[in-house]
Amino acid sequence: MPSPTFTLVQTYPDPMGTEIWHADLYRLGDVGELVELGLDEAMEEAITLIEWPEKGGDLPGALTVMIEPEPEDPDLRRITFNGDPVRWGLVGRIVTIAKLLRRAGWDEARIVPLAGDASSRRYFRLEDHAHAEPAPQGTAASATGQAVLMDASPGSCGPYVAMTQWLQGRGFHAPAILATDEPQGLLLLEDLGDDLVARVLEERPALAPEIYARMTELLVEIHRHEPPDHLLRLDADELSQQVGLFAEWYPAAVGAAGKGSEVAALMRELHAELAGGVDPVLGLRDFHAENLVWLGDAPLGLLDFQDAVIVHPAYDLVSGLQDARRDIDPAIEAREIARYIAATGRDEDAFRAAYALWRAAQPADHGDFHAALHPRRQAALSGFHAARLGDDHAQPRPSGACAPRRGA
């Protein structure tokens, strides 16, 4: 990129829609010329790169980048960043990410933000045609020239890595891990693409029977394996504790303080009666259409499984078939319950009773527990729960609202 020494300013289009201004103020005659050049307005809207910034007077909020020769190696440059840590605090994080990408051979990739989830994790898609040729491992990421960067809190990637290894070791399609900096919370992952099952269901609704059959078959296969011992056990006591958050947060939020206080004890009793005595299995916890990837004839791709638990076999089936984000044909639900029972040899009456229990508990387990950690969500969710507290306290459900989820 040549320096605009004589034109003072050069603009570049950004395919993502943000204009880029490159200014060289070495020949600036007067600070007032910045207004004539439109640079003052550009600094409010565009990405603005300025050489010789001291010629432009006071530039509040700017990030200064100093590039100097490295005395010990003339081929290297030392880059120093100076700026308001409140505004530019992520710059250090960017440097850490850049180191990982360079080590992994993805430092020339174009980086595009992806939709995140309810956690503090951020996701980015990396696009680099240099990786379009299949690597020795033959991962989808190398074949397509795309990968996904997960940016999580430092030291928090352990559960994700452990579950990835468990799933892949048993033949399930979790994204391959291409590179890691686990202490910094960074993972470079195989990109499974954009065909989330949720999107495919919306665009090709005729596939719904096949998709839900594949989801059920996937659970059957997962449940054939002994779950990892280190996971949280979502048993009667844990369910009671999590459902108890319902009584702590939402009755007051919808004007029904004191209601629901008996729910936690009731759930403990019902779990012992309806779901006890059954060997638990691995529950991916966020097993639904938003976290599954349609890969055609290949097995479904799995996402967002780091919060997996040890739980009753009905748990994930309820999560997939009682998805409040979409209407599922009752005939499909009934068929898949029967499919699971037939494939696993479960006692039909006992399984259906446990399914009903988890169906009742799911909104509190998936929504209230997470929202209790984020009280600012109470107002947005209160309408959803009002009906569960009694008609006298019910409020209209917001247009377009749906049951919250842990991975929303």
N, C-alpha and C positions, 0 to 999 in steps of 0.2 A: 504494500500500500504506500504509494509515494506521498511525501509530505507536501501540503499545499503552501509552499513558501511564498509564492507570488500571488496566488489567488486568495490567500488567507483562509478560505473555507472551502471544503469539498464535502458534499453529501453523498451518502450511499443508501440504496434501498435495502431493507432487511426483509426477507421472505416472511418473517413472523409478524411484520406489520409495524415494527418500531423503527423510526428513521434514525440513521447514524450520522452525526456531524463530526468532521475532523477539521480542526482549526490549528493553524500555525501562526502565533501572534508575534513572531520575531520582527516582522516588518510593520507591525501596528504603529501608526503615527500618534493616535490619541485614543484614550479609553472610550470616548464617545462613538468611535467607529464600530464598537461592538453592537450598538443599537442599530446602526445602518445595515450591518451584516445580518441582523436578526439573531445573533448568537445568544442574546439575553433571553429571548423567548424559547430558543431551542433548548437551553439548559433546563427548562421546566418540563419539556415534553419528550425530548429525544435523548438518545445516548450520545453524550458529547465528549469527545476526546480533544484535549487542548495541549499543544506544545508551547513552551515558553509562557506558562500561565501567569508568571509574575508580571508580564507586560499588560495583563488585563485588569490589574487592580485587585480589589477584594473579590474573591469567588467563594462566598459562604457555602459550607457544606460539601465542598469538593474533596475528592479523594486524590491525593498526590502520589504519583508513581515515579520513583527515582530509579533510573537504570544506570549502573556504573560498571566499569570493567572490574573483573575479579583479579586482584594483583597476582594471585598464585597461578592463574590459568587464563591467558589472554583470550581463549576461545569461549570463556564463560562470562556471564553478566550477573551482577548482584542486583536484585529487584527489591526495593523497599517501599512499603505502602504506609502512608500516613493519612489519617482521617478520623472523623468523629466515630468512636466505637459504637455508638447507638445506631448510627446510620449505616456504617460500613463494617459492622462486626462480623458479617458472613464472609468477608474477603479471606480471612484466614482459613475458613472452611473450604473455600474454593481452591485455595492452594493445596490443601490436603487431598481434595478430590482429584486435582490435576496430577498429583504425584501417583495416585493409584491408576489413573487412566494411562499415564505414560508407561508405567510398569507393565500394564496389561496390553499395551499396544493399541489403545483406543484414544490416544491424545489428539488425533486429527479429526475425531468424530464431531459431527454437529449434535448439539444437545438441545432437546425439546422437552419442556415440562409435561408431565403426565398428571392425570387426576390422582389425588391422594386419598387417604382414608381418614378415619376419625382419630388416628394416632398422630404423633409428632413426626412420623416418617414422611419423607418427600421422595418422589419418584421422577426420574428423567429417562427419556428414550435417547439412546445414542445411535446415530446413523453414520455409517462409514462404509462406502462401497469397497474399500480395500479388504473388508472382511466378508465380502459376498461369496468368496470361494469357500467350500466346506473345509473346515479345519480337521485335523486328525481325529478329534473326538466326534466330528459330524454333528455338532449341536445346531439347533435351529438358528441360534443367534449368529453363528459364523456363516451359515448358509444364506441368511437373508441380509447380512450386513447391518443388523440391528441388535442392540442389547439394551438392558434396563439397568439403570443405576438406582439402588436403594440407598437413601441418605437417612440414617436413623441416629438415635442418640448414641454417643460413644459407649461402647461396652454392652449394647443391648441386642446384638445380633445372634447371640448364642442360641436362643430357642429356635430361631428361624433356621439356622445352619443345622442344628441337631435334627429338626423335623424334616428338612430337605434330605439329609442323609438317610434317615429312616425310611422315608417314602421311596426315594430312588433305589435304595437297597432292596426293596421288595417289588420293584418294577412299576411303580406309579410315576406319573409324569409331573413331577415338581420341576420348576425351572432350574436348569443346571447353574451351578455357581462357577463363574468364569474367573473371578479374581476377588480378593477380600482384603480389607483392612479392618478386621473385627474390633481391635481396640478403639478405632475411630468411628465405628458404626457404619461402615461403608461396604456394600456388596455390589458386584457387577454380575448381573444375572442374564440368563437366556431370555430372550424376548419371545413370548408365546403368541404375540400378535394381538389384534384388536377384536377378534371374534368372541367376545364374552358370550356365554350362553344367554345372558339377558338380552343382548343385542340381537342374537340370532332368533330368539323367540319372538322378538318384536318385529323383525323384518321377514321372518319365514315361519309364521305360526303353525303351518302344517307339519313342521318338524317336532312339535311339542311332544306327541306320544313317544317318538323315538328318543328324544333328548331325555325325558324323564325316565324312560326305561334304562338308558345308559347311566344315568345318575344312580339309580337304584342298584344296578349291577356293580357299579364302582364301589358303593358302600358294602355290598355283600363281600367283595374281594378284600377290601380293607379290613373288614371285621373278621376275616379268617386268620388274621395275624395277631399275635399277642402284643398289646400296646406297650410302649416304653414305660418303664417303672417310675421314671422321674417326674411324670406329668401330674398336674393337679387332678385329684379325684373329685368329680362332681357328683358326690353322693348325697345322702339325705341331709347331712349337717351343712355341707357347702351350699346345696340348693336353698336350704332354709335361710342361710345367711344372706345369699345374694337376693333372693326374693324379698327378704326383710327390708332391703333398701327401698323397696316400693313404698312401704308404710312410712319410711323415714322422710322421703322426699316429695312424693306426688300428692298425697291427700291434701296437704297444706297448699300445694301449688294450684290446686283446682278448687280451693275453698271448701274442702271437706276434711279439715284437721281431725285426727283421731280415727278416721275410717281405715280399715284394712290392717289394723294392728294384729289381727289374729291370723293373717295369711301365712306368715313364716312357720308358725307351729303346725298349721294345717298341712302345709306342703311337706313338712318333715314326716308327719303321720301318713300322708298319702303315698309318699315315696316308699316308706317301709312296707306299706300294704300292697302297692301296685307294682313297684319296680324293684323291690328287694329280692334277694336270692337268685339273681341273674348275673352271670359272669359279665363284667363290664368290657367294653371295647374302646378302641380309639375313636374319639369324637373330634372332628376337625373344627368344630364350633361355629365356624362361619361358612358352612357348607350350603351354598345357594347359588343362584344363577349369576350373581354379580362376581363370584369368585371362582367360576369355572370357565375354561376356555374351550370352545368348540374347534376341534382340529380335524374335522371330517371323519374319515374312517379310523384315524388314530385315536388312542385313548384320550379321554378328556384331560385337559391341563388343569392343574390345581394352583390356586393362589391363596394368600392370606391364611396360612395354617399355623402360624407361630404360637397361637393361643390354644392349641389342641389340649384336650382333656381326656381323662379316663372316665367313661360314663356309660349309661344304659344304651343298648343298641338302637333304641327308638329315637334317640336324641337328634342325630344328624338327618334321619329320614324326615322327622318333623320340620327341621330347619329348611330342607329342600322343598317339601311339599306344602308347607304352610307359610310360604313366602309372602309377606304382606305387601311387598312392592308390586305384585302382579296378581291377576286373577288366574287361578289354576282350575281347570275343569275338574269338578268333583269325581267324575268317572276316571280321570287319570290318577287322581290321588288314591281312589279305592283300588285301582288296578295295581298300582305300585306297592301299596301296603301288602296286597295279596302276593305280589311277586316276591317281595322280601321274605315274607313268612314261608312261602314254598321253597325258596332257595336256601334258607338257613335252618328249616325244620323247627322254628320256634313254635311254642304253644300259642295257638291263635288267640284265644281269649285273653291270656295273660299279656301278650304283646299289644293287643289293641287297647287294653286298659292302660298300659304304660304309655302308649302313644298318646292317649287322651290326656294323661297327666302332663306330659311334656308339651303338648299343644297348649294347655292352660298356662304352663309356667314360662313358655318361651318369651312372651313380650317382656316380662320382668327380668328374666335372665339375660336376654340379649340387649334390651333397651335400658331399663331402669338402672341396672348395675353400672353400665358405662356412663349414662348420663349423671349418675350420682357423683361420678368423678369430675364431671363438667357441669356444675349447676347452671351455667348460663343457658343450657339447652332446655331447662325446665319449661319455660314459656312456650317454646315451639312444640313440645311434646305433650303438654298438659291436656290438650283437646283429645289426643288419642286415648288417654287413660281415664278420662272423666267417666265414660260409660261404665267402666269397671268398678266405679265407686258407688254407683247407684243413680237411678234416673233423676232423683231430686237435685243432684249436683252436676248433671251432664251439661257439657258445653258443646257447641257445634264443632265438628272436626274441620280443621283448616282445609281449604281447597287444595287438592294435590298432595295432602300429607299422607304419610305411610308410617307403619311401625318402624321405630328406629332399629338399627342393627349395630353390632360392635364394629363392623368394618365400614360403616356408612361414611 
